[in-house]
């Protein structure tokens, strides 16, 4: 039965954009599909993670973070990541579709010729070097993650996924160990730690497998293989394939040392050493067999000389191990004594002693010549690279020349332990043997490689701190208001994301304190609509309106707010408006014709004060009033009455 037809995802559309067309490959942690980006009309690869992983919130968050980091990595030898997402419980990654096969397919017939092995590794290390410069560690370098396209391009896939999966759950970690134990670095097994040198170790194991056809360690269980990585030194490939030349043996051994500090500092340093070995052996770059290429992908272990000669990769007088023995010179003939009379006894004894002495001298001379030749061909021809690490350039040149080496200074390199300006490494490495008078290249340190500050925006506090500390950066915490990021999550860093800093640089991590508080604006004397708009402009809401008489604010205008103007409140707080009803006016009652006392009582009940003006000293009835009857006047004002 076609597995594409049986797969429920085939034919569905993820996030309304990515149509799943067919199953490309299945694994324990994910399934890869051929799909179509319907928005861009582009064929893509869609990697859908296993449901058990998708159910872990920790995995989804770390998966998203790693995908964003890898998406920024652009290199011709890296499989491009276009997008990531989650839909209906399916966590997925949208990647460049590479049509071809994996490095595992290229390895199946057996080992590769050294020229082809170095051509493959050059592309792999170029991809890893770009990642290491960007602060990314692959953590899962193996042939299954190296893709070879139909045109022979070599691309590395699955950057960052190992970290996201390994941190999701203990069960997942076991699965990863089972899948990659043949290439795992000792520090990953012993401490769970991984950096650029861990990728170098895995790449060295992969180079061993390319040259021999098999990884260095095998066992019945993953634990037994992992144990050997921690406790055994990786042997030279020539023990399994005698055709491997010594410089390649040394390169593999250097890259796979158990102590991380003894390996090349990163993939860039490993790549530089690979270039040196290629140049020393005279190996040319050869095309990597494409998917449709029918040329042989491997060679018998004993056929290295023949294969390299056919590829034009090395002269026979340099690399062949099967040279015919040199011809031996015929022995010298001792001239016979001229015949003559039989000498006296004493003459024969004298001649015998002379011949004996001559023979001893000749034998002694031959012994000295043989001893000198043996010394020269053995120990005398070779010197050991002296300990130069940590020396200045002048000191290193003096010591190396004293040991019998010709010194060349290579390009400066980044190094985590060597002080700037001192020797970081040599080629050949310190402690290795080289021909007396040969070239020793020393590389001076530029100090630790700069770190790229990662983008941690919107990560939780712990995840942001972990990301920064993984790069060796010292972190200081601070808070800042942010309108869009939840309180307690990371907002930004100083220096900002993508800035380059030195190792142990101090980075300030700003955590969100939530939205900044608002200050209630002054809206008194404005219309209700204007006041509402002014509040909305600072993310505040107008609330219930209260009305109040005002002698100074016209009716319908805002008198004040509650809380009052100038007070600090939370975003989206409700602000009450107090609206003017204008002055408090009442009608003046008619008191004409009433007695003074009656008039006073009636006007006081209406809320007025009374002023009495007597005409001609009268005390009779009211004959006039001001304001007049039924006029409107402000409550509490004075009404004047005239009495006759």
C-alpha positions in Angstrom: 0.0 0.0 0.0 1.3 3.5 -0.8 2.3 5.1 2.5 1.3 8.5 1.1 -2.2 7.4 0.6 -2.3 5.9 4.1 -0.9 9.0 5.7 -3.7 11.2 7.1 -1.7 14.4 6.5 -1.3 13.9 2.8 -3.7 16.3 1.0 -4.2 18.6 4.0 -3.1 22.3 4.1 -1.2 23.5 7.1 -1.9 27.0 8.3 -3.9 27.6 5.1 -0.7 27.8 3.1 1.4 24.6 2.9 -0.3 21.7 1.1 1.1 18.3 2.0 1.6 16.3 -1.2 3.5 13.1 -0.4 5.6 11.3 2.1 9.3 11.7 1.4 10.9 10.0 4.5 9.9 8.7 7.9 12.0 8.7 11.1 11.5 8.1 14.8 11.2 11.9 15.6 9.6 13.3 12.4 8.2 12.6 9.0 9.3 14.6 5.9 6.8 15.4 3.2 7.0 16.9 -0.2 4.7 19.9 -0.2 3.7 23.1 -2.0 3.8 26.7 -0.7 0.5 27.8 -2.2 1.2 31.4 -1.6 4.6 31.5 -3.5 3.8 28.5 -5.7 7.0 26.8 -4.6 7.8 23.1 -3.9 9.1 22.7 -0.4 10.0 20.0 2.1 7.8 19.9 5.2 9.2 18.2 8.3 6.4 17.4 10.8 7.6 16.5 14.3 6.2 13.4 16.0 3.0 13.9 18.0 4.7 13.0 21.3 7.0 16.0 20.8 4.3 18.3 19.7 2.4 17.7 22.9 5.3 19.2 25.0 5.0 23.0 25.4 8.7 23.1 26.3 9.6 21.5 23.0 7.3 23.7 20.9 8.8 26.8 22.5 12.4 25.7 22.0 11.6 24.3 18.5 10.2 27.8 17.5 13.3 29.5 19.0 15.8 27.2 17.2 13.9 27.5 13.9 14.1 31.3 14.1 17.8 31.1 14.7 18.5 28.7 11.8 16.3 30.7 9.4 18.8 33.5 9.7 21.6 31.2 8.5 22.2 31.6 4.8 24.9 29.5 3.2 25.1 27.4 0.0 25.9 24.3 2.0 23.1 24.7 4.5 19.5 23.5 3.8 17.5 26.7 4.0 14.7 27.0 6.5 11.7 29.1 5.1 9.1 28.9 7.9 7.9 27.1 11.0 4.5 26.7 12.5 1.9 24.7 14.4 -1.5 23.6 13.1 -4.1 21.3 14.7 -1.4 19.7 16.9 1.2 19.4 14.1 4.5 21.2 14.8 6.3 21.6 11.5 9.3 23.1 9.7 9.2 24.3 6.1 12.6 23.8 4.3 14.3 23.9 1.0 13.5 20.7 -0.9 16.8 18.9 -1.9 16.2 16.3 -4.5 18.9 13.7 -4.3 20.3 11.3 -1.6 22.2 11.4 1.7 25.8 10.9 2.4 24.7 7.5 4.0 23.7 6.4 0.4 27.0 7.5 -0.9 28.8 5.4 1.8 26.8 2.2 1.4 29.2 0.5 -1.1 32.2 1.2 1.1 34.9 3.8 1.8 35.6 6.8 -0.4 38.8 7.8 -2.1 40.6 10.4 0.0 40.1 13.1 -2.7 36.4 12.5 -2.7 36.2 12.3 1.1 38.0 15.6 1.4 35.7 17.2 -1.2 32.6 16.1 0.8 34.1 17.2 4.1 35.1 20.6 2.7 31.4 21.4 2.0 30.2 20.0 5.4 32.8 22.0 7.3 32.0 25.1 5.4 28.4 24.8 6.5 29.4 24.1 10.1 31.9 27.0 10.1 29.1 29.4 9.0 26.9 28.2 11.8 29.7 28.5 14.4 30.3 32.1 13.3 26.6 32.8 13.9 26.8 31.2 17.4 24.9 28.1 16.3 25.9 24.5 17.2 24.5 21.6 15.2 24.8 18.9 17.9 23.8 16.1 15.5 26.4 15.9 12.7 26.0 12.5 10.9 25.8 11.2 7.3 22.0 11.1 7.5 21.9 14.9 8.0 24.2 15.5 4.9 22.2 15.8 1.7 23.6 15.5 -1.8 21.5 17.1 -4.5 20.9 16.0 -8.0 23.7 18.4 -9.2 26.2 17.1 -6.6 25.8 20.0 -4.2 26.4 19.0 -0.5 24.1 20.5 2.1 23.8 20.1 5.9 20.3 19.8 7.4 18.6 19.9 10.8 20.6 22.6 12.5 19.3 23.2 16.0 16.7 20.4 16.0 18.8 18.2 18.3 18.8 20.8 21.0 15.1 21.3 20.9 14.3 17.6 20.9 16.9 16.7 23.5 15.5 19.2 26.0 11.8 18.1 25.4 11.9 15.0 27.6 14.1 12.2 28.9 12.4 9.8 26.5 13.4 11.9 23.6 16.9 12.1 24.7 17.2 8.4 24.7 16.0 8.3 21.1 18.6 10.9 20.1 21.3 8.9 21.8 20.3 5.7 19.9 20.2 7.6 16.6 23.5 9.5 16.9 25.7 7.6 19.3 28.2 6.7 16.6 29.1 10.4 16.3 28.5 11.8 19.8 31.3 13.7 21.5 32.6 12.5 24.9 31.4 15.7 26.6 27.9 15.2 25.3 27.8 11.8 26.9 29.5 12.7 30.1 28.1 16.2 30.8 25.3 16.8 28.3 27.3 19.8 27.2 27.9 20.7 23.5 29.7 23.5 21.7 31.5 24.1 18.4 34.2 21.5 19.3 31.5 18.9 19.7 30.6 19.4 16.1 34.3 19.1 15.2 34.4 15.7 16.9 31.4 14.4 15.1 32.8 15.7 11.8 36.1 13.9 12.6 34.2 10.7 13.2 32.4 11.2 9.9 35.7 11.7 8.0 37.0 8.5 9.6 33.9 6.7 8.3 34.4 8.2 4.8 38.0 6.8 4.7 37.2 3.4 6.1 33.6 2.7 5.3 32.6 2.3 9.0 32.5 4.3 12.2 35.4 3.6 14.7 33.2 2.1 17.4 30.5 -0.6 17.3 28.6 -2.4 20.0 25.5 -4.3 20.9 23.9 -1.3 22.7 24.1 2.5 22.4 25.5 2.7 25.9 28.5 0.5 25.1 29.3 2.7 22.1 28.9 5.9 24.1 31.2 4.4 26.8 34.0 3.9 24.2 33.7 7.5 23.0 34.3 8.6 26.6 37.1 6.2 27.5 38.9 5.3 24.2 41.0 7.3 21.8 39.8 7.1 18.2 42.4 5.0 16.2 44.0 6.3 13.0 41.9 5.3 9.9 45.0 3.5 8.4 44.7 0.7 11.0 41.5 -0.3 9.1 42.5 1.0 5.7 46.3 0.9 5.2 45.9 3.0 2.0 45.1 6.2 4.1 48.2 8.5 4.1 49.7 9.6 7.4 48.6 13.3 7.1 44.9 12.2 6.9 45.5 9.9 9.9 46.8 12.9 11.9 43.9 15.1 10.8 41.3 12.6 12.0 43.1 11.9 15.3 43.4 15.7 16.0 39.7 16.3 15.4 38.6 13.4 17.6 40.6 13.9 20.7 38.6 13.2 23.8 39.6 16.5 25.5 37.7 19.4 23.6 40.6 21.8 24.1 42.9 19.5 22.1 40.7 19.7 19.0 40.4 22.5 16.4 38.5 25.3 18.1 35.7 25.2 15.6 34.7 24.0 12.1 36.6 26.9 10.5 39.8 25.9 12.2 39.2 22.2 11.1 38.6 23.4 7.6 41.9 25.3 7.5 43.7 22.1 8.6 41.9 20.2 5.9 43.1 22.7 3.3 46.7 22.2 4.6 46.4 18.4 4.3 44.9 18.6 0.8 47.8 20.8 -0.3 50.5 18.6 1.4 49.1 15.5 -0.4 48.5 17.3 -3.7 44.8 16.2 -3.8 42.6 18.1 -6.2 38.9 18.8 -5.6 36.7 16.2 -7.3 33.0 16.4 -8.0 30.7 14.7 -5.6 28.6 12.0 -7.4 25.1 13.2 -8.0 22.0 11.2 -7.4 21.8 10.1 -11.1 25.5 9.6 -11.5 26.4 6.0 -12.3 30.1 6.5 -11.5 31.5 4.3 -8.7 31.1 6.0 -5.3 33.6 3.9 -3.4 36.9 2.1 -4.0 38.5 -1.0 -2.5 40.7 -0.1 0.5 43.7 -1.5 -1.3 43.1 0.6 -4.4 43.9 4.0 -3.1 47.0 4.5 -5.3 45.2 3.5 -8.5 42.1 5.5 -7.7 44.0 8.7 -6.9 46.1 8.4 -10.0 43.0 8.0 -12.2 41.4 11.1 -10.5 44.7 13.1 -11.0 44.9 13.7 -7.3 48.4 12.7 -6.4 51.6 11.9 -8.1 52.7 8.3 -7.8 56.2 9.1 -6.6 54.6 10.7 -3.5 51.8 8.5 -2.5 52.4 5.0 -3.7 53.2 2.5 -0.9 54.1 -0.3 -3.4 57.3 1.1 -4.9 59.7 -1.7 -6.1 62.8 -2.2 -4.0 65.9 -0.4 -5.0 68.6 -2.4 -6.8 71.6 -3.4 -4.7 75.0 -2.4 -5.8 77.4 -5.4 -6.5 80.0 -5.9 -3.8 83.5 -4.5 -4.4 86.2 -6.9 -5.5 89.3 -7.1 -3.5 92.3 -7.2 -6.0 94.2 -10.5 -5.6 97.8 -10.4 -4.5 100.4 -10.5 -7.3 102.0 -14.0 -7.3 105.6 -14.1 -6.3 108.0 -16.1 -4.3 107.0 -17.6 -1.1 107.8 -15.0 1.6 109.5 -15.8 4.8 107.3 -16.6 7.7 107.7 -13.3 9.3 106.6 -11.5 6.1 103.3 -13.6 5.9 102.6 -12.8 9.5 103.1 -9.1 8.9 100.9 -9.1 5.8 98.3 -11.0 7.7 98.3 -8.5 10.5 98.1 -5.6 7.9 95.2 -7.2 6.2 93.5 -7.8 9.5 93.9 -4.2 10.5 92.6 -3.0 7.1 89.6 -5.3 7.4 88.8 -3.9 10.9 89.1 -0.4 9.6 86.8 -1.1 6.7 84.3 -2.9 8.9 84.4 0.0 11.4 83.8 2.5 8.6 81.0 0.5 7.1 79.5 0.2 10.6 79.7 4.0 11.1 78.2 4.6 7.7 75.4 2.1 8.4 74.8 3.5 11.8 74.7 7.1 10.4 72.4 6.1 7.6 70.2 4.2 10.0 70.1 7.2 12.4 69.3 9.5 9.5 66.6 7.3 8.1 65.3 6.7 11.6 65.5 9.2 14.4 67.9 11.6 12.8 65.7 12.5 9.9 62.7 13.4 12.1 62.2 16.0 14.8 59.4 16.4 17.3 57.4 19.6 17.1 58.3 21.4 20.4 55.8 22.9 22.9 55.1 26.3 21.5 51.6 27.0 22.9 51.4 30.3 24.7 54.7 31.6 23.3 55.0 34.9 21.5 55.8 34.9 17.8 59.5 35.7 18.3 59.9 33.1 21.1 58.1 30.4 19.0 60.3 31.1 16.0 63.4 30.8 18.0 62.4 27.6 19.7 61.1 25.9 16.5 64.3 26.8 14.5 66.4 25.4 17.4 64.5 22.2 17.1 65.3 22.0 13.3 62.1 23.3 11.7 61.6 26.0 9.1 58.9 28.3 10.5 56.0 29.9 8.6 53.4 32.1 10.3 49.9 31.4 9.1 46.8 33.6 9.5 45.7 34.5 13.0 43.0 32.4 14.4 40.4 32.7 17.2 41.2 30.6 20.3 39.3 30.3 23.5 42.4 29.7 25.7 45.5 31.3 24.1 46.1 35.0 24.8 46.1 37.3 21.8 49.4 37.4 20.0 50.6 34.0 21.4 50.7 30.6 19.6 47.3 29.0 19.5 48.2 25.9 17.4 50.7 24.6 14.9 50.7 22.4 11.8 51.9 19.7 12.3 50.5 19.8 15.9 52.7 20.0 18.9 54.2 16.7 19.9 54.0 15.2 16.4 57.0 14.2 14.3 58.1 16.1 11.1 61.0 15.8 8.7 64.0 17.8 9.9 64.1 21.1 8.0 60.5 20.8 7.0 57.9 23.6 7.3 56.2 24.2 10.6 53.3 26.6 10.4 52.4 28.5 13.6 49.0 30.2 14.1 48.8 33.1 16.5 45.7 33.7 18.6 43.3 36.6 18.0 41.7 35.7 21.3 38.3 34.1 21.8 36.0 34.3 18.8 33.4 37.0 19.1 29.9 36.0 20.1 26.8 37.2 18.3 24.1 38.4 20.8 21.0 36.2 20.1 17.5 37.5 19.7 15.7 36.6 22.9 12.6 38.9 22.6 9.4 37.3 24.1 11.3 34.4 25.6 10.6 33.5 29.3 13.2 34.9 31.8 14.8 31.5 32.3 15.0 30.6 28.6 16.5 34.0 27.8 19.1 33.7 30.6 20.0 30.2 29.5 20.5 31.2 25.8 22.8 34.1 26.8 24.8 32.0 29.3 25.2 29.1 26.8 27.3 31.6 24.8 29.5 32.5 27.8 27.9 36.0 28.2 27.6 37.6 31.6 24.0 38.8 32.1 22.6 41.7 34.1 18.8 42.0 34.6 16.8 45.2 34.2 13.1 46.0 33.6 11.3 48.2 31.1 7.8 49.0 30.2 6.5 47.4 27.0 3.0 47.7 25.5 3.0 44.3 23.7 5.2 41.8 25.7 3.8 40.1 28.7 5.1 41.0 32.1 8.2 39.0 33.1 9.2 38.0 29.5 12.3 39.3 27.7 12.0 42.5 25.7 15.5 43.2 24.4 19.2 43.2 25.2 21.9 45.8 25.3 24.0 45.4 23.2 21.1 44.6 20.8 20.5 41.2 19.0 23.0 40.4 16.3 25.7 42.6 17.8 29.2 41.0 18.1 30.7 41.0 21.6 33.7 39.3 23.2 33.5 36.2 25.4 32.4 37.1 28.9 31.0 40.4 27.7 28.3 41.8 30.0 24.9 41.9 28.4 21.9 43.6 30.0 18.6 41.6 29.6 15.5 43.8 29.8 12.4 42.1 31.2 8.9 43.5 30.6 7.2 45.3 33.4 4.0 45.4 31.3 2.5 48.5 29.8 3.7 51.9 31.1 1.2 53.7 33.5 -0.9 56.5 32.0 -1.3 60.1 33.3 -4.9 61.3 33.3 -5.0 64.3 30.9 -6.6 67.7 31.7 -10.0 67.8 29.9 -11.9 70.4 31.9 -13.8 72.9 29.8 -13.9 70.5 26.8 -17.0 68.8 25.3 -17.7 65.2 26.3 -16.7 64.0 22.8 -13.4 65.9 22.9 -12.7 64.6 26.4 -13.4 61.0 25.4 -11.1 61.3 22.4 -8.3 62.8 24.6 -8.6 59.9 27.0 -8.6 57.3 24.2 -5.4 58.8 22.8 -3.5 57.7 25.9 -5.2 54.3 26.1 -7.8 55.3 28.8 -11.6 54.9 28.6 -14.2 57.5 29.5 -16.6 56.1 32.1 -20.0 57.1 33.7 -20.9 60.8 33.4 -21.9 62.8 36.5 -23.7 66.2 36.2 -23.1 69.2 38.5 -24.1 72.9 38.5 -21.3 75.3 37.6 -21.3 79.0 37.5 -18.1 79.0 35.4 -18.3 76.0 33.0 -21.0 76.2 30.4 -23.7 73.5 30.4 -22.6 70.3 28.6 -18.9 70.9 29.1 -16.6 68.7 31.3 -15.9 70.2 34.7 -13.4 67.6 35.9 -12.4 63.9 35.9 -12.3 61.1 38.5 -9.4 60.3 39.1 -8.3 63.9 38.8 -6.0 65.2 36.0 -2.4 64.4 36.6 -2.9 61.1 38.5 -1.1 58.0 37.2 -3.3 55.0 36.4 -3.0 51.7 34.6 -3.5 51.4 30.8 -7.2 51.0 29.8 -8.4 52.3 33.2 -11.9 53.8 33.3 -12.0 57.6 34.0 -15.3 59.2 35.2 -16.4 62.6 33.7 -18.1 65.3 35.6 -20.3 67.4 33.2 -21.6 70.9 33.9 -25.4 71.6 34.1 -24.6 75.4 34.0 -25.6 77.8 36.8 -28.3 76.7 39.4 -31.3 79.1 38.3 -34.7 79.2 40.0 -37.9 81.3 39.3 -38.4 84.3 41.5 -41.8 84.0 43.2 -44.3 87.0 43.1 -44.4 88.8 46.5 -46.1 92.1 45.4 -49.0 92.8 47.7 -47.6 90.7 50.5 -46.5 92.0 53.9 -42.8 92.3 54.4 -42.6 89.3 56.6 -44.7 87.2 54.1 -42.4 88.3 51.3 -39.3 87.4 53.3 -40.6 84.0 54.1 -41.6 83.2 50.5 -38.4 84.4 48.9 -36.2 82.5 51.5 -38.1 79.3 50.8 -37.3 79.7 47.1 -33.6 80.1 48.0 -33.1 83.8 47.8 -31.8 86.5 50.1 -34.0 89.5 50.7 -33.1 93.2 50.7 -36.0 95.6 51.9 -36.1 99.2 50.7 -38.8 101.3 52.5 -40.4 104.2 50.6 -41.2 107.2 52.7 -40.5 105.1 55.8 -43.4 102.8 55.1 -43.9 99.4 56.7 -46.9 98.3 54.8 -47.2 95.9 51.9 -44.7 95.2 49.1 -45.3 97.4 46.0 -42.4 96.2 43.9 -39.6 93.6 43.5 -36.3 93.1 41.5 -35.9 90.7 39.8 -39.5 90.8 38.8 -42.0 88.0 39.4 -41.3 84.7 37.6 -37.9 85.8 36.3 -35.0 83.3 36.7 -32.2 84.1 39.0 -29.3 82.2 40.5 -30.2 80.4 43.7 -28.8 82.3 46.7 -28.8 85.6 44.9 -30.6 88.7 46.5 -34.1 89.9 45.6 -34.8 93.6 46.4 -38.4 94.4 47.5 -39.9 97.9 47.8 -42.3 98.6 50.8 -44.7 101.5 51.0 
